Amino acid sequence: MGEIKHLVVVKFKEGVVVEDIVKGMEKLVSEVDLVKSFEWGQDSEGPEMLTQGFTHSFSMTFDKKEDHVAFQSHPNHVEYSATFSAAIEKIVVLCFPSVCVKPSASA
């Protein structure tokens, strides 16, 4: 099995300072070597009927399933999860083995 993707799509609660949440997430992934890569983004183009109110996505890549499992119980993740969970109104989480059809072009 190849890389594991951990995709989180959220709608934050009214009044949440999203920048603080993102900074916390960036700090978390920089402190935990199990995370191979991290990306996030805010919806800017999706029609409301398709986004269903979800506004942000966060994607982490792990080398293998065991790394993702270890990340879930890592003390930094457990601690940050409380902050993150308190800020969200709706969430979808998907974890899946990555299937690369077209790799990134080399710079």
N, C-alpha and C positions, 0 to 999 in steps of 0.2 A: 504494500500500500504506500502511496506517495504522500505528498504534503496534505495537511489538514487545514481547511479554511474555517474560521469562526466568524460568522457574519451576524451583526446585531443591527437592527433597524428600529429606531425609536421615535416617539413623539414626546417631547419634554413637557412637563407641567408648566402652566402659566407662571411667569415670574422667575423661572430658573435662569441663572446666568450661565448660558451654554458655554461661554469661553472658559469659565472655571472648571466645568465638567471636562471639557476637551483637554485643558492643561493637566488635569488630574490623570486622565487616561494616558496622555503622552508621557507623564512622569512614571506611571505604572509600567508601561511597556519598555521604557528605557532602563528600568531597574530589574526586569525579569528576563534573563537570557533565553528562556524557553521560547519566547516570542521571536520568530524569525523575521517577520515584517509586520508593519501596522500602517493602515491607511484609514482616513475618515473623510467624510464629505457631507455637505448640506445640499438638500434638494433645491434646485433653482429652475427647473424646467417642467417638472411633472404636473399634469393636470390634477386638481384636487380629487376628482373621482377615481383616479388611479393610485394616488399616493395615500389615500385614506387617512390623511392627517399626519402621516409619518414624515419627519423632516430631516433626520440625520442617519447616516450609516457609519458603522465602524467595522473594519475587517482586519483580522489578525491571521497570520499564516504560521503554522507550526510544522516542523520537519516530519513529525510522526504523531500518531494518535496518543501515544504515551506522554508526549510533551504537553499536549492539550489537557490530558487528564491531570497531569502534575500541576499545570497552571491553575486549574480550577480550585485546587486546595492550597495553592501558594499563599502564605500569610498576607502578602501585599495585595493580592487579588481579593481575598476574603475581606480585608479591611476596606478596600476601595469599592467593592460591590455594594456595601451599605449606603455609601454616598450616592453612587450611581442609581441604585434602585429607588432611593427616595426622590430622585429628580425626574423620574419617568412616569408618563401617563399611560403609554402603550408601548409594547415591545414585541418584536419577533426575533427569535434566535435560531440560526441554522448552523450546524456543524457538519462538514462533509469532506470526503476525499476530493482533492482538486483534480480535474481533468483539463489539461492544457491542450487546446486545439491550435492556438496561434500564439507562440511565445512573443514576448516583447522584443522589439528591434534593438540591437546593440547600439549604444551611443558611439 
